[in-house]
Amino acid sequence: MSKQQTCAIQEQIGFLGAGSITEAIVAGILKKNLLDAEQIVVTNRNNQERLKQLAQTYNVQVSQEKQDVCRRAGILVLAMKPKDAAEAIIELRGSVDSDQLIISVIAGVSTAQIEQWLDVSCPIIRTMPNTSSAVGLSATGIACNRHVSEEQLRTATQLLGAIGEVYPVEEDELDIVTGLSGSGPAYIYYMVEAMVSAGTKAGLTREVARQLTLQTVLGAAHMLLDTNEEPALLRKKVTSPGGTTQAGLEVLETYQFQEAVTAAILRATERSRELGAQYR
């Protein structure tokens, strides 16, 4: 698509919070020419150096006043830390109109709670990207409240598509998304740690063990995507009876590998629900 086609979003977009997820979304938006830099304004609570850094890196606008950002932006992205969410959003009362689109990347905070804090009925989209957004490969769940129009949902999907793939879900499923793909990169990194450690213990240099492990993980992911085959089938194809892979898998089964991964995801999902419950 040409720049004229992709720069179809005419509103300004305001980011309330200037952390890593904000930077990832801003970088993705600009890379894909969805908006011009002058359409983006960023603010945060008190870190002026961070705002200066974003302005210098991306040529976006910055502001020290949340209310100013609300007045200027047709789309507001709530990207503050969960512990600061209640106070920060309540401070926006009177500055948000019923036709402004709110996109929240705050973990655990429901659209109903945000609407209550704002004290205005407005379209709110809640989303859960993961840390792979930094390299444009996030797996992002998205859900919306009753006020969101189809056009607004398309706009939000287009914006979030700048950092990876977007998957519509029901809002009560976002806790599962958090436990599965939100926390998921950490599980993969943990496995990579173990594989690299094992390679070095067996006699490889750390660098060689690391590169072999990363390429193995990358190749396995591409096999799953490109062949569209079930992981169990691909596993069986590389597991010869009495061979090395079978020997390794038998050890994983002894340690209940699958049960441990399942338990981790379910516990992370439960924890997401616990965090959300404190705002109800």
N, C-alpha and C positions, 0 to 999 in steps of 0.2 A: 504494500500500500504506500502511496505517496504521503509526504508530510501534510499536504493540504487535506488529504482524506483522514489521516489518523488524528490530526489536531482538531477533532470534532467537538471536544469538550470545551465549552465557552466560559464556564464559571471559573472563578478563582477557587483554589482548594487550600484550606488552612489546616495545618498540623498543630495540634495542641500536645506538645511533647516532642523532644528532639533526639530521641534515642536511636538505637540501631535499626529498629523496624521502620521508623520514619525515614532514615537515610536510605534504607533499601528500597522503599516504595518510591521516594523521590528520584533515586538513581534510575530505577526501572522505568518510571514515567518519562523521564527525559531521554533515556536511551531509545525508547520506542516512539518518541515524538508525539505522545498523547497530549501533552501540554507544553507550552513554552515556560521557561524559567520564571518569567515575570508574573505568571498566573499562580505561582506557588508562594505561600507565606508560612513561616514557621515560627512558633514561640515555645518557650518552656518556662518553668517556674523561676529559676534564678541563675542558670548557667549561661552567662553572656558569651563566654569564650566558645562554648559549643555552637551557639547561634552564629558567631562570627566565622567559625570554621565551615559551617554549612553554606553560608553566604559566599565565602571565598571559593569553595569547591564547586558549587553548583549554580552560582549566580542567582539563587532564589532570594526572595524578600524575607526579612525577619522583622519581628515586632516584639516589644517587651510587654504588650498589653493583650491579654486574651480577648477582652471585649472588642478591641480593635480588629482582631483577626475574625471574630464572629461577624462583625458588621461588613467586612470586606469579602468574605468567602461564601459561595453558594454551597460548597461541600466542606464539611468539617470532619477531620479525622481525629478521634480521641485516642491518643497514644501515650497517655501518662501511666505511671506505675499504678498497679491495683490499690496499693496502700494509700495513694494520694487521690484516688478517683472521686470519692464522695465529695470531699472538700472542693476539689477543682471544678467538678461539674456543677455543683450547687452555685458556685460563684458565677456561672454562666447564665443563671436565671435572668430573664429579661433581655438577654442579648441574642437569643436563638429564636428564629421565627418558625412558624409551623411548616413552611415550605422548604426549609433548609434540609439537605440530606446529611445525616450523621452516620459516619462509619466508625465503628469502635473496634479497636484491636486489643482491648483490655480483657485479660483473662478472667473468667468467672463472673463477670457483671452482665446481667441480662438486659435486653432491650427495655423491658418493663421498668427495671430499676433506673435506667438512664432517663427514661421518660419522666419518671417520678421526680428524680433529682432536678431535671430541667424545668419541671412544672409546665410543660407544653406538649401537646400532641404533635409529633413530627415524625417523618420517616427515619427509621434507625436500622442500620444494617450492622450486624455483629459478625465478626470474622476471627478466625484463628489461623494465621500463617505460622510457619516454622522458621527456624534459623537459616534454612537453605535459601530463604528469600534474598540473603546477601549476595548469592551468586545466580539469582534469577530462576531458582529451581524449587521454590516452595510448593508444598502440598497444602492448599488453603481451603478450609471449610468456610461456608458463608450462609448466613440465615438472616431473615428480615422480619420486621414487625408488620402489622396490618396496614400501615400508612404508606408503605413503599410501593411506588408505581413500577410497572414493567420497565419503563425507560430508566428510572433511577437504578433498578437492579442491573440493567445492562451496563450502565455507566460504572457502577461499583465493580462489576465483574471485569470490565475492561481495565479499570485502574489496577485492580489486584492481579489481573492477568499479566501485568508488567513485571511481577516478581515470581511467576510460576504458574502452576495449574490451579484452577478454581473449581470447587465441588460444592454445589448447593446441597444443604442438609436442613433438617428441621432444627429449630433452636435447641431443643432438649437433647439433640444428638451432638452438640458442640463439645460437651464434656468428654464424649467418646473420642471425637476428633482430637481433642487436647491430649488425651492419654495415648492415642495411637500415633498420629503424625506430628502433633505439637511437640511431644516429648520424644518422639521416635528417633530423631537424629542422635540423641544421646545414647540410645541403646546400640545403634550402629557403631558409634565412636567407641563405646565400651568394648564391643566385640573386636573392633580393629585394634584397640589397645592390647587385648589378650592375644590376638594372632601375632602381632609384632613382637610381643614379649616371648611368645613360644618360639618364634623363628630365631630370635637372638639366643635363647637358651639352648636351642638345637645346634647353634654354631654359625649362623649368618651374622653379618654386620647389621646394625640397626637400620641403616639406610636401605640396604637391599631388602631386608624383611619388611620394611615399611612400604617400599615401592611395589613389591610383589603382592602385599596385602591390599593396597589401594587398587591396583589393577584388577585383582581378583574380585573385589567388591563391585567395582565399576562394570566389569565384564558380566558378572552374574545379574546385575540390574538390567543391563542391555539385553541379555538373553531372555529375561522375563518379559521385557517390553516388546522386543522385536518378534519373538516367537509366539507370544500370547498363550504359552502353554502353562499349565498348572505347576506351581513350584514343586509339588510332590512328584510329578512326572519327570521334571528335569533332574530332581535329586536322584530318582531311580536310574535315570540314564547314565549318570556318572558313578553309580555305585555297583561295582562288579562284586559278585559273590566271593567272599574271602579276600578281597583286595584291601588296599590302604584306606579308601574312603569309608568302606564298611567298618573297618576297625575304629576309625575316628568317630563315626556316627554312633557306634555302640557305646563309646565313652560318654558322648553327649547325652545319650538316653539314660545312662547310669546316673548322671547328674540331673536328670529330668529337665533338659534344656527347654523343650517346648512348653512344659508346664511353668517354668520360671518366667519365660517371656510373656506368656498369657497372664500370669499373676501380676507381673510388672505393669502391663498395660491396664489391667482392671484396677489396680491400686492407684495408678495415676489418674484414671477416670474418676474414681471415687474421691480422690483428693481435690480434683477440679470442682466436683459438686460440693465438697465441704467448704472450699474457698468461696464459691458462689453463695452458699447458704448464709454466710455472715452478713450479706447485704440485704437479706430478705426481712 
